[in-house]
Amino acid sequence: MTDEPKFLVERVQTGVRMEKRILKVLKGFAEYHDMTLGDVLEGIVLHAFDGKTPFSQASLERIRELKKFYGLDLDSSASHRLTEIKRRAGGKTASDKRK
């Protein structure tokens, strides 16, 4: 156990949309560390706000494995360049129709 002070916070439910494979990697990472997805995201954001990396070398290796497993071929260079697939009536995408 740690003697560090705890911070009481108010959490809210959010409806954030995110690229599917990124979410799978984040959920896998959270599960591996027995954390909630929200805890992982809060940690990443708080580190980023301080200009620090949120991950150890071991965590980065686990993330590389999860990215490979889930077929996530995006990196930071894709940031701000992701475009969502247009959905047709019935929830199908144009690429689903071609299959």
N, C-alpha and C positions, 0 to 999 in steps of 0.2 A: 504494500500500500504506500501511497505517497502522502506527504504532509502538505503538499502545495494547496493553496486556497482554491475553492471551487467558485465558479461564476454562475449565478442564477440567470437564466435567459428565458425569453419567451419565443418559442418556435411557432411558425405558421406553416400551413400546408400550401404548397405551390404547384402550379401546373406547367412546369418548364418542359419544353419540347427539346429533344436532343437526338443527335445521330444515333441510330440503333446500335451499331457495333461499339461506339464509345460507351454507351450506357451498359452494354454487356460486360465490357472490360472493367468499368467502375464497380458494377455489382459483384463481379468475380473477385476483384481486389478486396472489396468490403467483406465479402463472405470469408475469404482466406484469413483476414485479420479479425474476424468475429466482431465486425463493426456494422453500423447501419450505413446505408448509402448517404444519408444526410450528414452523418459524422465525417465521412470521408470528404464530401464536398465542402463542408465547413472548414476542415483542416486545410484542404487545398487552397481555398480562397483566402483564409487568414495568412497562410504562408506567402501567397502571391501578393497580398496587400503590403507585406513587409519586404517584398523583393527577394524572398528566400525560396529555395527549392523545397517542396514538401516531402520528397522521397529520398530514402537512403539508396545506396547502390543495390542492396538486396531487393528492395521494393521495385526499383527500376527493372531489375531482371525478371521479377514476377510479372510486371506489366508487359515486358517484351513477350513473355510466354503467353499471357492472356491475349495480347494483340494478335499473335500468330494463330492461336486456337480459334479466335473469333473472326479471323480474316480482316482485321483492322489494318489497312495499309496507309492510313492518314497520319501525318505528323503536324507539327506546329506551323509548317509552311501552308497548310490548308486552312488555317484560321482565317475567318472572315471571307472565305471563298466558297463555302458550302452552299449549295442551292438545293432546295427540297424538291423531290419528285412530285409532279402534279398528279393528283389522284382523280380518277374518273368516277362516275356514278357507280355505286356499289362497292367502293373502296379499292378497286383495282387500279394499278398503275399502267401506264402505257407499256412498260417492259413486261408486266405480268401477262398482258394480252398476247404478246408474241411467243410465249412459252408453250 
